[in-house]
C-alpha cells in the first residue's frame, strides 16, 4: 500500500499570496527559523503575538495585553447525534464500540478489505441510539453564567434543560440556580486577566 502523502495545497497557496504581498507592498520578509531563533533567545512561548513581536524587532519594549477575537455560532448545525452500540471484546474483555469491531469493509473494492472483527463481539453492553435535537435552549455552549457568585462557562444542558453542565465543574447543576451573565453570540473580544478570560463584548446581562 502506498504511503498517504499530506496534500500541499495550503503551503502552495500561502507561498503564492506571500510573494504577491511582498511585490505589491515592497516590504521586507523573514523566515520561520529566524523568528523561532529570536523567540527562543527572548525566552518567549510560541504564540501568534510573540511571533509578531519578534518579527517587528522587539527586544525589551513594554507590551500591552493581547486581545483575542472569537466567533461563536448562534446555533449548532448538528441536529442529530448517533451513539454507537458497545460490546465486550472477547479477546481482552474490554468494552468497545461497534465501529471498533466492524466488518472490515470500508469501500466496494474487496481487495482493500481489512480483517473482519465481528467475530470478536461478545455480549452487548448497550444498544446504539439516535438522539435528535428538537428544541433550542436558552443557554448555549460558551455562554457565561453566574453560579454561587462566580462566573462559569456553559458546556451544554441536560435532561431537557433542567440541568446545565459547566466547563469548570465535574457535575451538572440545576438550571434554576444559575443566572445569565453574557450570551456569547457572533464575535466576542476578550483578553487574559490573571490567567482567566475577561470578556469585553457580547450580550452582557449582569453587572460587571
N, C-alpha and C positions, 0 to 999 in steps of 0.2 A: 504494500500500500504506500502511495506517495505521501510524503510529509505535507501537512497543511501549511501553506505559506500565508503569512499575515498580509492582507491587502495593503498597498502603499498609496492609495488614493488620497488619504488625508495629508500625508507628508508631501506628496507632489503638489497638491493644491496650495498648501501653506508656502512652499518654496516659490511657486509662481506669484502668489499675492505679495510675498515679501519683496521680490525684485521689482514688481510693479510699483510698490510704495517707495522703495529706495530711489528708483529712477524719477518718479513723479515729484517727490519732496526734496530730492538731492540731500538726503540726510545720511548720517553715519549709521553703521550697523555693527553688531557684535555677534559672538557665538556663545553657545551654551556653556562650553567648558571654561570660557573666560569668566562668565557670570558666576559659575559654580566656584571657581578658584577665589574670586573676591568674596563671595558669601561665606566660604569656609574660613578665610583669613579674618573676617569680621565676626566669626562665631555666631552667625545668624541661621535660624532654621529655614527650611525650604518652604517658602510661601510666595505667592504672586507679588505681594507688595515688597517683600525683601529683595526679590529679583529685580524689581523696578528700581529700588533704592540703589542697588549695586550697579545696574546699567547706567543710571544717571550720574554715577561717580561719587556716590555718597560714602562718607568715611565715618565721621562722628557728629554729624549735624543733628539738631533737635528734630524729632519726628512727631507727627500727630498720630492719634489713634486711627487705625484703618477702619473704613466704613464698608459694609457689605450690602449688596442688593440681592434679594432672593425673590423669585417669582413663585407664588403659591396658586395652584389651580383652584378654581371655585368648586369644581366637582370632580369626583373620582370617576373616570370614564369606564372603569371596570364594574359592570353591573352584576356579574356572576363569577363566583369562585367555585372551583372543584377541589374537594378534599378526597384524596386517593384512599382506597382501602388499605388496610395494614394486615400483614401476615407474619407468622412465625417462620423464620428461615430454619429449615430442618438441619442445615449444616452446622450452624453455631448457636441456634436457639435465640437469635436476636430478632427484633421487630423491624420489618422493612415494608416499604410501600409496594403497591402493585407495579409501579413504574420501575422500581429497582429489580423486581423479579419478573421481568417481562419476557415475551416470547422470543426476543432476539431479532425480530424483523423490523427494520426501520424504513426500508424502501421496497419497491416492487422487484428490484434486482435480487434474485435469490442468492447470487454469488457474494453479496455483501451482508448476508445474514450472520448474526452473532449466535452465541450459544443460547439455546432455549432454557431459560431459568424458571419456567413454570413448574418444573418437576420438583423444585426446592420449596415450593409454597406449602406450608403446614397449615395449622389452624388459623382461621381468620379471626383477628382480634377486633376489627371494626370495619363496618361497611363503608364503601365510598358514597359520597353525597355531594349534591349541588346546593350551593347557597346563593339565592337570587335576592339582591337588594331591592326592596320595593318602596323604601321610604328614605328621604334625606333628612338627617337630624341636624339640629341647630349647631352642635359642636362638631367641628371637622378637625382632622389631624393638623397639628402645629398651631392651633389656636392657643391663646394664653388665658388661663383661668386662675382664680384665687381660691385656695383651699387652706383653711386654718391660718389665714394671714400671710401665706406665702404664694408665690407665683409658680405655676407649673405649666408644662406644655402638654397638650392633648395628643394622645396616640390614637384614640378611637373610642367608640361607645359599644356597650354590650347589653344583652338582654333587652333588646328593643328600646334602647335609650335610657333604661333605668339606672345603669351603671356607666361610669366613664373611666377609661384607662388613661393614666397619666404616665408620661415617659420616665419621670424621676421616681416613681413608686412601683413596687412589685405587685401590689394588689389593687384591683379597681375600687373605686369609692362610689357612693350614691351620687347621682347627678344633682339631686336637690341640695347637696351640701357644698357645691362649688358655685362660684359667682363668675360671670364672664368679665374678663379684663380687656382682651383685644381679639377681634376676629381678623385673622391674617388672610386677607384675600387680595389678589392682584400682586403688586410689587411691594415688598417690605424692605425697609432700610434699617440696619442695626449695626451696633458696634460692640466690641468686647469691653466689659467693665467689671473688674475684679473677677476675671475668669468666668463670667456669665454674660449671656446676651442681653443687651438693653435695646429695646425696640423703639424706633423713632417715628414709625408710620404704620398705618393700618386703621381699622375701625376701633378706636380706643373708647371704652365704655366706662371704665372705673377711673378713680383718681390716681395720679402718679405716685 
